[in-house]
Amino acid sequence: MLKEHLAKRCRSWKRHIAADGEPVDLPLHILDLIENNKYAPEPRTKFQSLLTVKGGDRITSMDLGQSPKFFAKGYQGREFFVTEQMMKLWNELENSEWSVQKCLSGPMGVGKSYISWFLVAKAYAHGWPVLYIADASKLSNCDTKTAASKLICQIFLSINKDILTASELKEMVAIETSKDPYVNSATCIFAELLQSRSQKALFVVDEHGALFPESSKSAPERFPFLGPLQTFNSWNNSNNARVVFSSTVRFAKLILRDASHYVEYVGPMSPDIFNKLLDVIIDNRYPTGRQHLNELRGEIQKATGCVPRELNIFFGEDIEGIELTANGIKQRLKDYEEDRKEQFLEILKNCYSKIEPIFQPTTRQALVDVFLQSKDHTGPPLDWRFYHFGIMYEYRNKGRSMIMKRPITPASEAALLGLYRLCPLPNDYICAARQNILQPAQFSDVFFQKLIKQNNIIFKSTNLAGKEEQLLELRVDGFEHLQDPPKRFGDEGKNILIHGGELPRFDFILGYTFIQVSISNFQKHNEGTAAIDLAFTDRKYSNGRNQIEYFLDYTYGGTHRAEMEITEVTKKTQAKNTGEGKSVIDKRDFKVTRDGVLCPDFMILYIRGKNDFDDKGNEVHRPNHTGKVQEYPQIRHVCWDEAKRSLFGDSL
């Protein structure tokens, strides 16, 4: 039997001269794959120009034997720009002394496939062994483990046959059996050839999420030899292993273990790279509209969020019928944003409807965090679908300690606001309001949603002592996050509600109304970094401006002066033992001018989300800061009873 087996093996094997010039005996099925050029790339010499590229360079993609789905479609063709993130990732792959595992996670359309192609092309140019699965759905669509493992072997041999040595090829067929020859070879590729101790090797899987469908078994479940495509734990045999999965948000959030160690968030392009891309589009496709497109470059950048897919949608086929005048482009921008908003909102409603009712309040809280998030904390996670469809993206904050989330375009933010408006107040909010125990974040949430949903609220306001009652209307036509430096809106943007974000002291700004929202009384709140005085006296901003001047100059234009004039005032005091006395306090008068003209609409507004109790345990329904009102006579105050009436209405 042994002689018969050896004779049969000799007939099915054939000698092959490997890339190092050494002979090696290989089975015919492996030789067939080597000679098959179905996935053969262009020679490595064609890729030598990539050895010296840097961020911002414009390159033309070459043939790696496969193309990612939708690659080279639309305005870009086969040309693209090397982004800063591409270079950062490549430098890590090239220079790390340890194995590197990355999971590229981001919404559709941000360029993950271009990053994947670039990393593979660089490694190929450097002579590394490479395995590149450009579209993982081809693996997922395989009916048998033999077909899947054969595909792995075919691609690996097609890319690397020019560098594979006789010893490497021999290792690939060392465990040769008639039962699963392709599976054995594919397993060797994963475990040995891509984890060599003598040289770096790169494995990249694009469209990786296709391996893990929602409604059926994953490819690694069906074909266990694909286990290394589900976990990075299989890639620690060698410090030279480099593995990149260009995957979906769903995989990163629901399937990948220890995701925080591996996820590389991919978001919009930097403005510099985006502008270079826009230049190419204008020059190549719309040279006659260059002047007006350049004039409206900022608006195009803002509307598309520096996202390649959104730019492609903006420059859709139907733009050919539009007159590229200033008015024509402005109308195109308006139509694009309206269309995208409606499309995104329908997607969001569909996503929200698929969430079990018991978890919908958590989703609502996660939406709140999108708009009112802070650098100091992050709220509950959103369902993965909110990111997958190109509506939001994630990124690490500057300290890289937290994962932040942000709408990807103004249209997606408007759609998210639309969904947020539709979400009812959670029952625990209503119960807390009835019991006078709302938490600070809950109160800010209720205030914000009411303004966004209703567009205007009328409060009865008083001074800090509960007197001098006035009606106060807050009218809101839009919402923006505070940026640094602040975004320019001009006078027409005075009804845009701006979340204060990281700006000390003020939670919201609406025109010239600076708003503090708190469950504490004013006296307790007006301490430390929240002290109103610092908004005027701390001149740490450019050109010696305080934060009010800094914000108003950038947001509405002109040159503002925000001053706090202090006057000593004597007030009467009453003590139990000593009787009537006197003390001196500092009365603060706020004065804000724009280009030397007084701004009468400047106001500091304090809105309270809780009532105090007196010494006898009775609830105090109006502010009674008789001392503070003399120090801050101009501050307007909305008490909890009034806020509760306006914000909750009949629900309480």
C-alpha positions in Angstrom: 0.0 0.0 0.0 2.8 2.4 0.9 4.5 1.8 -2.5 1.3 2.3 -4.3 0.7 5.6 -2.4 4.2 6.8 -3.2 3.8 5.9 -6.9 0.5 7.7 -7.1 2.1 10.8 -5.4 4.9 10.8 -7.9 2.5 10.9 -10.7 0.5 13.8 -9.2 3.5 15.9 -8.3 5.9 17.8 -10.5 9.1 19.7 -10.1 8.9 23.5 -10.0 11.7 26.1 -10.0 10.9 28.6 -7.2 11.7 32.4 -7.1 15.1 31.7 -5.4 16.1 29.4 -8.3 15.8 26.2 -6.2 13.8 23.2 -7.3 10.8 22.0 -5.3 8.3 19.2 -5.9 4.7 20.5 -5.8 1.3 18.8 -6.3 -0.3 19.5 -9.6 -3.2 21.4 -8.0 -0.8 23.9 -6.5 1.1 24.2 -9.8 -2.2 24.9 -11.6 -2.8 27.8 -9.2 0.7 29.2 -9.7 0.3 29.1 -13.5 -3.2 30.6 -13.3 -3.0 34.4 -13.8 -6.6 35.2 -12.8 -5.5 37.2 -9.8 -2.0 38.2 -11.0 -1.0 41.8 -10.2 1.2 44.0 -12.2 5.0 43.5 -11.6 6.3 44.9 -8.3 8.6 47.2 -10.4 5.4 49.1 -11.5 4.8 50.0 -7.8 8.3 51.4 -7.0 7.0 55.0 -7.3 5.0 54.3 -4.1 8.1 53.9 -2.0 8.6 57.6 -1.7 5.0 59.0 -1.6 3.9 61.2 1.3 0.7 62.6 2.6 -1.1 64.8 0.1 0.5 63.2 -3.0 -1.7 62.3 -5.9 -1.3 58.7 -7.2 -2.8 56.5 -9.8 -3.8 53.0 -8.5 -2.3 50.1 -10.3 -3.6 46.5 -10.7 -3.1 44.3 -7.7 -5.1 41.5 -9.3 -8.3 42.5 -7.6 -10.3 45.6 -7.1 -12.5 46.5 -4.1 -16.2 46.9 -4.6 -17.0 50.3 -6.1 -13.3 51.0 -6.5 -12.4 53.6 -9.2 -16.1 54.5 -9.6 -17.3 58.1 -10.0 -15.3 61.3 -10.1 -12.0 59.8 -8.7 -11.5 57.1 -11.3 -8.2 55.3 -10.5 -6.6 58.4 -9.0 -6.7 59.4 -5.4 -4.7 61.3 -2.8 -2.6 59.8 -0.1 -4.2 60.8 3.2 -2.5 61.5 6.5 -4.1 58.4 8.0 -2.8 56.2 5.2 0.8 57.3 5.9 0.3 57.0 9.7 -0.9 53.4 9.3 1.8 52.5 6.9 4.5 53.9 9.1 3.2 51.8 12.0 3.2 48.7 9.8 6.7 49.3 8.6 8.4 50.4 11.8 6.7 48.5 14.6 8.9 46.0 16.4 5.8 44.0 17.3 3.0 42.4 15.3 0.3 44.9 14.2 -3.4 44.2 14.1 -5.9 46.8 12.9 -9.6 46.9 12.3 -10.6 49.8 10.1 -14.0 50.9 11.3 -16.1 53.7 9.8 -19.2 54.5 7.9 -19.7 53.8 4.2 -18.0 56.2 1.8 -15.1 57.5 3.9 -12.4 55.7 1.9 -11.6 52.5 3.9 -11.0 50.6 0.6 -8.5 53.2 -0.6 -6.6 52.8 2.7 -6.6 49.1 2.3 -5.4 49.2 -1.3 -2.7 51.7 -0.4 -1.3 49.6 2.5 -1.2 46.5 0.2 0.4 48.3 -2.6 3.1 49.7 -0.3 3.9 46.3 1.1 3.9 44.8 -2.3 6.3 47.5 -3.5 8.6 46.7 -0.5 8.7 43.0 -1.5 6.7 41.7 1.5 4.6 38.6 1.2 1.0 39.8 0.9 -2.4 38.3 1.0 -5.1 40.7 -0.2 -8.8 39.8 -0.2 -10.3 42.8 -2.0 -13.9 41.7 -1.5 -14.6 39.3 1.3 -18.0 38.5 -0.1 -16.3 36.2 -2.6 -15.1 34.1 0.4 -18.5 34.3 2.1 -20.3 33.2 -1.1 -18.2 30.0 -1.3 -20.4 26.9 -0.9 -17.6 24.6 0.5 -14.5 24.8 2.5 -12.6 23.5 -0.5 -13.8 26.4 -2.6 -12.9 29.0 0.1 -9.5 27.5 0.8 -8.7 27.2 -2.9 -9.5 30.9 -3.3 -7.1 31.8 -0.5 -4.4 29.8 -2.0 -5.0 31.1 -5.5 -4.8 34.8 -4.4 -1.7 34.2 -2.2 0.2 32.4 -5.0 -0.8 34.9 -7.7 0.5 37.8 -5.7 3.7 36.2 -4.3 4.9 33.6 -6.8 7.7 36.0 -7.8 9.2 35.9 -4.3 8.2 32.6 -2.7 11.3 30.4 -2.1 11.5 26.7 -2.5 11.4 26.1 1.2 8.3 28.3 1.6 6.5 26.4 -1.1 7.6 23.1 0.4 6.2 24.2 3.8 2.9 25.1 2.1 2.4 21.6 1.0 4.1 19.8 3.8 0.8 18.4 5.3 -0.5 17.1 2.0 -3.5 14.9 2.2 -6.0 13.9 -0.4 -8.9 14.9 1.9 -8.4 18.6 2.4 -5.3 19.7 0.5 -6.4 23.3 -0.1 -7.5 23.7 3.5 -4.1 22.5 4.7 -2.3 24.9 2.5 -4.5 27.8 3.4 -4.0 27.0 7.1 -0.2 27.1 6.5 -0.5 30.5 4.8 -2.2 31.9 7.8 -0.2 30.3 10.5 3.3 30.2 8.9 3.9 32.1 5.7 2.1 35.3 6.9 3.7 35.0 10.3 7.3 34.5 9.2 10.1 35.1 11.7 12.4 36.4 9.0 10.4 39.1 7.2 7.3 41.3 7.6 4.2 40.1 5.9 0.8 41.8 5.4 -2.7 40.3 5.3 -5.6 42.7 4.4 -9.2 41.8 4.1 -11.5 44.5 2.5 -15.3 44.4 2.8 -14.6 42.2 5.8 -18.1 42.6 7.2 -19.5 40.4 4.4 -18.1 37.4 6.3 -20.5 38.0 9.1 -24.1 38.3 7.8 -26.8 39.2 10.3 -29.2 36.5 9.5 -27.0 33.4 8.8 -23.9 31.7 10.0 -20.6 33.6 9.5 -18.0 32.3 7.1 -15.6 31.3 10.1 -18.5 29.3 11.6 -19.1 27.5 8.3 -15.4 27.0 7.6 -13.4 26.8 10.8 -10.1 27.3 9.0 -11.2 30.9 8.5 -11.0 31.5 12.3 -8.1 33.9 11.9 -10.4 36.2 10.0 -12.6 36.6 13.1 -10.1 37.2 15.9 -6.7 38.8 16.1 -5.6 36.3 18.7 -4.4 34.1 15.9 -1.8 36.6 14.7 0.7 36.6 17.6 3.0 33.9 16.4 5.4 36.3 14.9 6.3 40.0 15.5 6.5 40.4 11.8 2.7 39.7 11.2 0.7 42.7 10.0 -3.1 42.2 9.7 -5.7 44.7 8.6 -9.5 44.1 8.5 -11.4 46.8 6.7 -14.6 45.9 8.3 -18.0 47.2 9.3 -19.1 49.0 12.5 -21.2 46.0 13.3 -18.2 43.7 13.4 -16.2 46.1 15.5 -19.0 46.6 18.0 -20.6 43.2 18.2 -18.1 40.5 17.2 -14.5 41.6 17.6 -13.1 40.8 21.0 -11.1 43.5 22.8 -12.1 45.9 20.0 -10.6 49.0 21.7 -7.1 47.5 21.3 -7.5 47.1 17.5 -10.0 49.6 16.1 -8.7 52.4 13.9 -11.5 54.8 13.3 -11.8 56.2 9.7 -13.7 59.4 9.2 -13.8 62.3 6.9 -10.8 63.6 5.0 -8.8 66.5 6.3 -9.7 69.8 4.7 -6.3 70.0 3.0 -6.7 66.7 1.2 -10.3 67.4 0.5 -9.4 70.7 -1.2 -6.9 69.0 -3.4 -9.5 66.4 -4.4 -12.0 69.2 -5.2 -9.3 71.0 -7.3 -8.9 67.9 -9.5 -12.7 67.5 -9.9 -13.1 71.1 -10.9 -10.1 71.1 -13.3 -11.0 67.8 -15.0 -14.8 67.9 -15.1 -16.1 71.5 -14.6 -13.4 73.9 -15.8 -16.1 76.4 -17.0 -17.5 76.6 -13.5 -14.2 77.0 -11.8 -14.7 80.6 -10.6 -18.0 80.0 -8.9 -17.1 76.6 -7.6 -13.9 78.1 -6.0 -16.0 80.9 -4.5 -18.3 78.4 -2.9 -15.6 75.9 -2.0 -16.2 76.4 1.8 -19.9 75.8 1.4 -19.2 72.6 -0.6 -16.7 71.4 2.0 -19.2 72.0 4.8 -22.2 70.4 3.1 -20.3 67.2 2.1 -18.4 67.0 5.4 -15.1 66.3 3.5 -16.5 62.8 2.7 -15.6 61.3 -0.7 -18.9 59.6 -1.1 -20.9 62.7 -0.3 -18.8 64.7 -2.8 -19.6 62.1 -5.4 -23.3 62.4 -4.7 -23.1 66.2 -4.9 -21.3 66.0 -8.3 -23.9 63.4 -9.5 -24.7 62.8 -13.1 -27.7 65.2 -13.0 -25.3 68.1 -12.3 -24.5 68.2 -16.0 -27.8 69.9 -16.6 -27.2 72.6 -14.0 -25.9 76.0 -14.9 -22.7 76.4 -12.9 -23.3 80.0 -11.9 -23.1 81.1 -8.3 -26.9 80.9 -8.0 -27.0 77.5 -9.7 -24.4 76.0 -7.4 -26.1 77.5 -4.3 -29.4 75.9 -5.4 -27.6 72.6 -6.0 -26.2 72.8 -2.5 -29.6 73.5 -1.0 -31.3 70.6 -3.0 -28.4 68.2 -2.1 -28.8 68.9 1.6 -32.5 68.7 1.6 -32.4 65.4 -0.3 -29.8 63.9 1.9 -31.6 65.0 5.0 -34.7 63.2 3.9 -32.8 60.1 2.9 -30.9 60.0 6.2 -34.1 60.6 8.2 -35.8 57.6 6.6 -32.8 55.4 7.3 -32.8 56.6 10.9 -36.5 56.0 11.4 -36.0 52.5 10.0 -33.0 51.9 12.3 -34.9 53.2 15.4 -37.9 51.0 14.6 -35.7 47.9 14.7 -34.6 48.6 18.3 -36.6 46.9 20.9 -38.9 49.3 22.8 -37.1 48.6 26.1 -33.9 49.9 24.6 -35.3 52.9 22.8 -34.8 55.3 25.8 -31.1 54.3 25.8 -30.9 55.1 22.1 -32.5 58.4 22.8 -29.9 59.1 25.5 -27.2 58.3 23.1 -28.7 60.8 20.6 -28.6 63.4 23.3 -24.9 62.7 23.7 -24.3 63.5 20.0 -25.5 67.0 20.6 -24.6 67.7 24.2 -21.5 65.6 24.6 -18.6 66.7 26.7 -14.9 65.9 26.6 -15.2 64.7 30.2 -17.7 61.9 29.6 -19.4 60.0 26.9 -22.9 58.6 26.9 -24.3 55.2 26.0 -23.4 53.8 22.6 -25.6 54.1 19.6 -26.8 51.1 17.6 -24.2 50.2 15.0 -26.6 50.9 12.2 -26.4 54.7 12.9 -22.7 54.6 11.9 -22.9 52.0 9.1 -25.0 54.0 6.8 -22.8 57.0 6.6 -24.7 59.2 9.0 -22.2 59.4 11.9 -18.6 58.6 12.6 -16.5 57.9 15.6 -13.1 59.3 16.6 -10.8 59.4 19.6 -10.6 62.6 21.5 -7.3 64.5 21.7 -6.2 62.6 24.8 -7.3 59.3 23.1 -9.0 58.3 26.3 -12.6 58.4 25.0 -14.5 57.6 21.8 -16.6 60.5 20.6 -19.4 60.5 18.0 -20.3 63.1 15.5 -22.7 63.6 12.6 -20.8 63.3 9.3 -22.5 66.1 7.5 -25.0 69.0 8.3 -27.7 66.9 6.5 -27.0 63.9 8.7 -27.1 66.1 11.8 -30.4 67.6 10.7 -31.7 64.1 10.3 -30.5 63.1 13.7 -32.2 66.1 15.2 -35.3 65.1 13.3 -35.3 61.7 15.0 -34.4 63.2 18.4 -37.5 65.5 18.1 -39.7 62.4 17.6 -38.4 60.6 20.6 -40.7 61.0 23.6 -39.4 62.0 27.0 -38.4 59.0 29.1 -40.8 58.1 31.9 -38.0 58.4 34.5 -37.5 62.0 33.4 -41.2 62.8 34.1 -41.1 61.0 37.4 -37.9 62.8 38.5 -39.5 66.2 37.5 -42.6 65.4 39.6 -40.4 64.6 42.6 -38.0 67.6 42.1 -35.0 65.3 41.6 -34.0 65.9 38.0 -30.3 65.3 37.4 -28.2 68.0 35.6 -27.9 66.1 32.4 -31.6 65.3 32.3 -32.5 68.9 32.8 -30.2 70.1 30.0 -31.7 67.4 27.8 -35.3 68.4 28.4 -34.5 72.1 27.9 -32.6 71.4 24.6 -35.2 69.0 23.2 -38.0 71.5 23.9 -36.2 74.3 22.1 -35.4 72.1 19.1 -38.8 70.6 19.0 -41.0 73.7 19.6 -38.6 76.3 18.1 -39.6 78.9 20.6 -40.4 79.0 24.3 -41.8 81.9 26.3 -40.7 82.1 29.9 -41.6 84.4 32.8 -38.3 85.6 34.0 -37.3 87.6 37.1 -34.2 89.0 38.7 -32.3 86.9 41.2 -34.6 88.0 44.0 -37.7 86.8 42.2 -38.9 90.3 41.3 -39.1 92.5 38.2 -41.0 89.9 36.2 -40.6 90.0 32.4 -41.7 87.8 29.5 -38.7 86.3 27.7 -38.9 84.5 24.3 -36.3 82.1 23.1 -36.7 81.5 19.4 -34.6 78.8 17.7 -34.2 78.3 13.9 -31.3 75.9 14.0 -28.6 74.2 16.0 -24.8 74.1 15.9 -21.9 72.8 18.0 -19.5 75.4 19.3 -16.2 75.2 17.4 -12.8 76.6 18.1 -12.5 79.2 16.7 -16.3 79.7 16.5 -18.1 79.5 13.2 -19.1 82.7 11.5 -22.9 83.1 11.1 -23.4 86.8 10.8 -26.5 88.6 12.1 -28.8 86.2 10.2 -27.6 83.4 12.6 -28.7 85.0 15.8 -31.5 82.4 16.2 -29.2 79.5 15.9 -28.8 77.7 19.2 -25.2 76.9 20.0 -24.2 74.3 22.6 -21.5 75.7 24.7 -19.5 72.5 24.7 -16.1 73.1 26.2 -16.7 76.9 26.7 -16.6 77.5 30.4 -19.6 79.0 32.2 -22.3 78.9 29.5 -24.2 75.8 28.4 -26.0 77.4 25.5 -25.8 80.6 23.5 -28.6 82.1 21.4 -27.7 85.3 19.7 -26.5 87.7 22.4 -28.2 85.6 25.2 -25.7 83.6 27.2 -27.5 80.8 29.1 -26.6 78.8 32.2 -28.7 75.7 32.9 -28.4 74.1 36.4 -30.2 72.3 39.1 -28.3 74.3 41.8 -29.3 77.7 43.0 -27.4 80.6 41.5 -25.3 81.4 44.6 -23.9 77.8 44.7 -23.5 77.5 40.9 -21.6 80.8 40.6 -18.3 79.4 42.0 -15.0 78.2 40.6 -14.8 78.0 36.8 -18.5 78.6 36.4 -18.3 82.1 38.0 -19.8 84.8 35.8 -17.1 87.3 36.5 -14.5 85.2 34.7 -16.4 85.5 31.5 -15.4 89.2 31.6 -12.1 89.2 33.5 -10.3 86.2 32.1 -8.7 87.6 28.9 -6.8 84.5 27.8 -8.1 84.5 24.2 -6.4 86.0 21.2 -5.6 89.7 21.3 -6.4 89.8 25.0 -10.1 89.1 24.5 -12.4 87.6 27.1 -14.6 84.7 26.1 -17.7 86.8 25.4 -15.7 89.1 23.0 -14.0 86.1 21.4 -17.3 84.3 20.7 -19.2 87.4 19.5 -16.4 88.6 17.2 -16.1 85.3 15.4 -19.7 84.4 15.3 -21.4 87.7 14.4 -18.6 89.8 13.1 -17.4 93.3 14.2 -15.3 94.2 17.2 -17.0 93.6 20.5 -16.2 94.9 24.0 -17.7 93.0 26.9 -17.0 94.9 30.1 -18.1 94.4 33.7 -18.2 97.7 35.5 -17.9 97.3 39.3 -19.3 99.9 41.7 -19.1 99.6 45.5 -22.5 99.7 47.1 -23.4 99.8 50.8 -26.1 97.5 51.8 -27.9 97.1 55.1 -27.4 93.8 57.1 -29.4 92.4 60.0 -27.9 90.1 62.6 -29.6 88.5 65.6 -27.3 89.7 68.3 -25.8 92.9 66.9 -28.9 94.3 65.2 -28.8 96.4 62.0 -25.4 96.9 60.3 -23.9 97.8 57.0 -21.5 96.1 54.5 -20.0 97.0 51.2 -20.6 94.9 48.1 -19.5 95.1 44.5 -22.3 95.8 42.1 -21.6 94.5 38.6 -23.0 96.1 35.5 -22.5 94.3 32.2 -21.9 96.4 29.1 -21.4 94.9 25.6 -20.7 97.0 22.5 -20.2 96.1 18.9 -18.0 98.6 16.9 -18.6 101.1 19.7 -22.4 100.7 19.6 -24.3 99.4 22.7 -25.8 95.9 22.3 -29.1 96.2 24.2 -30.0 92.5 23.5 -27.0 91.2 25.5 -28.3 89.1 28.4 -27.1 86.4 30.9 -29.9 84.0 31.6 -29.9 81.5 34.5 -32.5 78.7 34.2 -33.0 76.5 37.3 -34.0 72.9 37.3 -34.9 72.3 40.9 -36.5 74.1 43.9 -34.9 74.6 47.3 -36.4 74.0 50.7 -36.5 76.3 53.7 -35.5 75.5 57.2 -38.9 74.1 57.9 -38.8 71.8 54.9 -41.2 73.8 52.8 -40.5 74.0 49.1 -39.3 77.5 47.9 -40.9 78.3 44.6 -39.1 81.5 43.6 -35.5 82.7 43.8 -34.7 84.8 46.8 -31.1 85.9 46.3 -31.6 89.2 48.0 -27.8 89.7 48.3 -26.8 88.4 44.9 -29.4 90.5 43.1 -27.5 93.6 44.4 -24.3 92.2 43.0 -25.8 91.0 39.7 -28.9 93.1 39.0 -28.9 92.4 35.3 -29.0 88.6 35.4 -32.4 87.2 34.4 -33.6 84.1 36.3 -36.2 81.4 35.3 -37.2 79.4 38.4 -38.0 75.7 38.4 -41.7 76.1 38.6 -41.7 78.3 35.5 -39.2 76.0 33.6 -41.4 73.0 34.6 -44.5 74.6 33.2 -42.8 75.6 29.9 -40.8 72.4 29.4 -43.2 69.7 30.6 -46.6 71.2 30.1 -49.5 68.9 31.0 -47.3 65.8 31.2 -46.8 66.5 34.9 
